[in-house]
Amino acid sequence: MVFIAAQPYDYELPLNGNIALLIIDMQRDFLEPGGFGDALGNDVSRLQAIVPSVKQLLEIFRACKLPVFQTIEGHQPDLSDCPSAKLLRGKSQLKIGDVGPMGRILILGEAGNAIIPELEPLPGETIIPKPGKGAFFNTPLESLLREKEITHLIVTGVTTEVCVQTTMREANDRGFECLLVEDATESYFSKFKQSTLEMIRAQGGIVGWTGKTESVIHALEKTYKTVVTPVISIV
């Protein structure tokens, strides 16, 4: 058996390939100036800081020929899949569907709704558009994971306390064993991230595990006999 160093205890890496990387909402609307995150008054540079770690994980999964799934939070142009409780919430300068510097905010197909260039999916890698916070709500994610016999998920992305945590709780209820990578997830609010990490691994891992990029890569390299060159951050 191979284990990934994690909290509250080591996470067992399945040796049959039944593991996938899940990258949540690393899209321009949340990470770049002029997007939805910026319109809400957040410091988007906090989220940009995890890009090198997420990219390293993406590259090791590609090198190991393991499945990669990326999600994008977005809505249809007519907003028919965006409930008013979401559309009208808050008092930001731009709301969902409004025209911003990168096109209409959180609308599928708009420039701002695209995954950032550093993590652009390759042909064959699955992109899951999602209308809600969780990646399983009104999406085919569960059926796609079942088709590939995935039992374990390495979870990354933004934001830790909203879409990431919601997805992990949804996955846990469906029987998936999830490890959230601490330095490959981020929030606009540091205390929210820390609280979420603690909640996930509380009570013996009630929702799942948390660990570090280095530990995940080490275990995968050991198991699949491959090496990935470290990504140097220029942020």
URMODA-V31267 format. One record per backbone hydrogen bond with DSSP energy under -0.5 kcal/mol. CO is the residue of the C=O (numbers start at 0). NH is the residue of the N-H. If there is no record, write none. Layout:
CO|NH + CO|NH
This chain:
1|12 + 2|4 + 3|10 + 4|211 + 6|209 + 9|11 + 10|3 + 11|13 + 12|1 + 13|16 + 16|18 + 17|150 + 17|151 + 18|66 + 19|21 + 19|153 + 20|22 + 20|68 + 21|23 + 21|155 + 22|24 + 22|70 + 23|157 + 24|26 + 25|115 + 26|29 + 26|30 + 27|31 + 28|36 + 31|34 + 33|100 + 33|101 + 34|38 + 35|39 + 36|41 + 37|40 + 38|92 + 41|43 + 42|45 + 43|46 + 43|47 + 44|48 + 46|49 + 47|50 + 49|53 + 50|54 + 51|55 + 52|56 + 53|57 + 54|58 + 55|59 + 56|60 + 57|61 + 58|62 + 59|63 + 60|65 + 61|64 + 66|20 + 67|125 + 68|22 + 69|127 + 70|24 + 71|73 + 71|129 + 74|107 + 75|78 + 78|81 + 80|82 + 82|85 + 82|86 + 83|87 + 85|88 + 94|97 + 97|99 + 97|104 + 99|102 + 101|111 + 102|99 + 103|106 + 104|96 + 105|74 + 105|107 + 106|109 + 109|112 + 110|113 + 111|28 + 113|27 + 115|118 + 116|119 + 121|124 + 125|69 + 126|128 + 127|71 + 129|73 + 133|136 + 135|137 + 135|138 + 139|143 + 140|144 + 141|145 + 142|146 + 143|147 + 144|149 + 145|148 + 150|176 + 151|19 + 152|154 + 152|178 + 153|21 + 154|180 + 155|23 + 156|185 + 158|161 + 158|163 + 158|164 + 159|164 + 161|165 + 162|166 + 163|167 + 164|168 + 165|169 + 166|170 + 167|171 + 168|172 + 169|173 + 170|173 + 170|175 + 171|174 + 175|177 + 176|152 + 177|208 + 178|154 + 178|180 + 179|181 + 179|210 + 180|183 + 181|184 + 183|156 + 185|158 + 185|159 + 188|191 + 188|192 + 189|193 + 190|194 + 191|195 + 192|196 + 193|197 + 194|198 + 195|199 + 196|200 + 197|201 + 198|201 + 199|206 + 199|207 + 200|204 + 201|204 + 201|205 + 208|179 + 209|6 + 210|181 + 211|215 + 212|216 + 213|217 + 214|218 + 215|219 + 216|220 + 217|221 + 218|222 + 219|223 + 220|224 + 220|225 + 230|232
